[in-house]
């Protein structure tokens, strides 16, 4: 990955939490548990999913940077959303996203070229590098912010 592409992805990663917050602007309580799109998650499920994913991603990055050829285990996102969401408030999960990203961004901004090239193996994706990690997670919040807007019927 060249420096320009990495810089673009880091900027996108940096703005992900705000994209989530913006997608929830003026959200009414009655919108939390319904989706305007059939078979799509509700805003509550999406926010909790993003928090679960971002906290997991933060640990995955740390494993990639510090361990030799780590094994990165997948998890069942649908089970997490079904079992862990329930009626929990979304505020703590939004904060978890913010701080997982903020602390991880501090690490990303300080990686050496050798650290950027570190790799492991993901149980579903196979070869998994720090750069691949960034490609996935730079867009993660933005993609789900768009999903929240669709679920609210505003996209």
N, C-alpha and C positions, 0 to 999 in steps of 0.2 A: 504494500500500500504506500503510495507516495505521500509526502508531507501535506500537500494541498488537500487531498481526500481525507486524511486523518484530521486535519484542522476543521474541515466541514462537519465531519461526524462528531467531533468533540463539541462543536457549537450546538449541533442538534441535540446531543445528549444533555448539554448544559440547560437547554430551554424546555426539556421534557416535563418537568414538574409543573412549570407555569402553564404549559399547554393543557395539562390535566385540570388545574385549578380553573382556567378560563372556560373549559368545556362544561364545568359545573356551575357557572355563573347563573344566579337567579333560579337555581334548582329548587323546586317545591318538594316538600316531603312526599307528596303523592306520586312524584316522578321517580323516586328512589327504587321502587320495586316493580317497575313495569318498563316494557320496551315497546316502542312503536314499530319495531321490526320483528317479525315472527322468528322464533328460535334464536334470538340474540340475547345475550346477557343483559341484565338490568344495570343501571348506573351503579347501584350498590355492589353488585357482583363484580363489575369491571374495576371499580376502585380497589376493592379488597384483592382481586386477582393481581392488579398492578403492584400493590404493596408486597404481596407474597413473592411475586416474580422479581421485583427490584431487590428485595432483601436476599433472595437466593442468588441473584446475579452478582451482588456485591461480594458474597462469599466465593462464588465461582471465580471471579476475577482475582481475588486474593490467592486462591489455590493455584491458578495458572501462573501467577507471578512468583510465588514462593516455593512451589513443589515441583519436583521433576516428573514430567509426564503424568499429571494427575488424572484420575478418572472422575469425570463430571457426570453425576447421576441425574437423570431426568425425573420428573414427577408428573402426576396426573392433574393437570390444571382444572379439568372439569370436576374431579372429585374435590379438590380444594375449594372451588367455587360453591359446589353443592353443600359440602359439609361445614365449611368454616365461615360462610358469609352470614347466614341467618339474618337477624335484625340488628347486627352490630352497627354502631355509628361509623361514618366514613372519615371523620376528622383525624383520628389516630392513624389510620392507614395512609391518608394524604401526607401526614407528617413523616411517617416511615419512608414514603417515597422520597420526600424532600431530603431527609438526612442520609438515606442510603446513597442517593445520587450525589449529594454534596461531598460526603466523605470519599466516595469512590472517584469523583472527579479530581480531588486532590491527589489521589494516587496516579490516575491516568496522566495528569499534567506533569508528573515527575518521572515517568518511565524512561529508561534508556532505550536506545535502539535494540539492544539485545533483549531487553524485557518485552518489547513490543513483538518480538518474534517467538516468544515462548509458546509452547503448545501442550495440549493434553488430548484426551479422548472423551467425547461426549457419548453417553450410552445410546442415544438415538441418532445423533448427527455425525458421529465418527470423529475424524480429526477436527480439533477445536483449538483455535489460537486466540491470543489476546485481540488481534485485529478482527477476527471473526466475531468475537464477543462484542466488540464495539459496533460492528456493522449491524448486529442484531438489536442491541439495546439502545443505540442512538435513536432509532425510530420507534421503540416500544411504546413509550408514553404518548407520542404523537399519534400513533395508530389507534391506541385505545381512547384517546381524547376524541378522535373522529368517530369512533364507535359510540361513545357516550352521546355525542351530538346526534348521531343517527337514531339512537334509542329514544332520544327526547324529541325526535321529529324536527330538528332544527338544522340538519345538514343536507 
